[in-house]
Amino acid sequence: MSTVTADSFKTGFLPTWCPGCGDFGIWMSLKEALAKLGIGPDDGLLVYGIGCHGNMYDWMNIYGCAGLHGRALPLAQGAKLANHTLPVIVVSGDGDCLGEGGNHFLHAAKRNPDLTVIIHDNQVYGLTTGQASPTAKPGFKTKSTPEGVVDEPINPLTLAIISGATFVARGFAGDIPGLTQLTMQAISHKGFSVLDILQPCVTFDKVHTYGWYRQRLYTLEKEGYVPNHKIQAIEKAMEWGDRIPIGILYKEEKPTSEDREPALAGGPLVKAFIGGEQREELLKEFI
């Protein structure tokens, strides 16, 4: 049995992201996390949304599926239902996951399927050249908001916590070792795991740069924070400005949607044998 390394996920194609894009850090951290967890190219599934993040599909040697814009979560839930022993990871963007896919995000969180959702959060729609995304902060000037954003932003962390996610964390694309550890913990958690990653867009966001974040970020774990209280987690999630927390904000153990599904009690559906007579009986139920 060969050892899984980050190089196990090479495809022979090189990324086409802009030089310095935060997506590189997320990509490298994900490969390292999978390798350290022993999840190889044949051992898991990545479901991609539409956006710059979704281009990772071409340079990630692991089973993958690209969904429609905002529809990565329904695909991932279907795959998990078919084979609930398979690690399923959603690679999404702040626009893809919280704009077009916002409704799916809410309902997935409340059901608590055993999925990991990695959000590339850069406050812009980068693939369509820099319009404001749902997480864009007031005053942020983009192509679609030349005088500055006037709407209040969606906070992925507070939304995840109040909707029922059982693992909620924030990472930084400029801290690959720290992000690798957070990614490993998110994947290892049994339940709906949300990892919101602050990802500088070096082309369309000249405000929230690597330097801007490094001056403000602090690690919750180093301050003795314990991620087991929802109200405290929400308060931490709302910190933004001179101090921005990264790390695990909230975590709890809770039955997953797969645990509550009687049809999975006998094992993964993909391994279930349905004979001709069984099919006929099933069809009669719907006639």
Secondary structure, 3 states (H helix, E strand, C coil): CCCCCHHHHCCCCCCCCCCCCCHHHHHHHHHHHHHHHCCCCCCCEEEECCCHHHHHHHHCCCEEEECCCCCHHHHHHHHHHHCCCCCEEEEEEHHHHHHHCHHHHHHHHHHCCCCEEEEEECCEECCCCCEECCCCCCCCCCCCCCCCCCCCCCCHHHHHHHHCCCEEEEEECCCHHHHHHHHHHHHHCCCCEEEEEECCCCCCCCCCCHHHHHCCEEECHHHCCCCCCHHHHHHHHCCCCCCEEEEEEEECCCCCCCCCCHHHCCCCHHHCCCCHHHHHHHHHCCC
